[in-house]
């Protein structure tokens, strides 16, 4: 059986995010997770059978977002302009640190 405690959820979340947290921070965040999860558990106990749906479902785009512009093709941004503020680039692409698969 797996541990489903808030501290365990904090530990697993930290691992997934590749964060290193100490026991004190794990305990503090565990208490916060417990309060958040408790709020969701109390919501799941509510009887909403007679509550009308208020979101989702089809509706006209203008009713949801106001006036929209026509979807018409436009010229793309020039490559030099797109790369102008890039912290790192090679003249053709943005250069970003590797984030998956460990160090290069």
N, C-alpha and C positions, 0 to 999 in steps of 0.2 A: 504494500500500500504506500502511496506517495504522500509526502507531507504537504498539506494544503494551507499551512499557516501563513499569515501575512508576511512574517519574516522570510519564509521560504519563497513567497512570491517576489519579495524585494530582491532576494539573492538571485533568483532565476532571471529577473528583469535586468539586474545589473550585469549578469553574465552575458545576456543577449546583446546588451548595449556596450559590452566591453568596458565596463566601468569597474573600478576598484573601490569598494566601500568597506569601511571598518565596521566592527560589531556595534559600536555606539550609533553610528549613522543608520545601520541596518535596522536596529531596534526602533529608532525614531521614525524612520520611513515605514516600518512595519505597522506602527500605531496609526499613521496616516492612511495607509492602505486599508487597515481594518475599518476605520471610520467611513472611508469611501465605499468599500464593499458593503458595509452595513446599510448605507443609504440606498444602494441599489437593491439589496435584499428586501428592504422595507417597501420599495416601489413594486417589487414583483408580487407582493402580497395584496396589492390593491385590486379591487374588482372593477374592471374597466369594460365589462361586457356592454353596458348601455351608453358608453361615452362615444360620441361620433368622431370619426376620423377627421383630423384637422390638417394633415399634411400628406403629401404623396398623391399618387394618382394623376391621371392626365388632366391638364388644364391649359388654356391658351397661354402661349409664351408671353404675350403682352400683359396678361393679368398677373403673371408671376414676376416679370422683370421690367415692365414698362416698355417704352418704345425701343426697338432693336434696329440697328443699321442693317442694310442689305448685306448678305454674305457674298461679296464680290472679290475676285482676285486682285491683289495689290503687289507691287514690286517688293522683293525681299530687301532686308537690310544688307548693305555691302559688307563683305567679310571683314575688311579693315575696321569699319565702324563697330561691328559686333565684337571684335577682339580688342578694341582700344582700351577698355578698362579691365581686361582680364588680368588677374594677379600674375598668371603665368600662361604663356602661349608659345606656339612654335611657328607662328605666321600663317598657319592653316587651321589649327584646332586649339581649344582650351586645353591646358595641362592641369590635371588634378591629381592629388595623392591617391595611391592605391588604397582602397578601403575593404576589399574582399580578398580572402585567400592568404592573408599574412603578408609579411614584408617582402619587398621585391628583391 
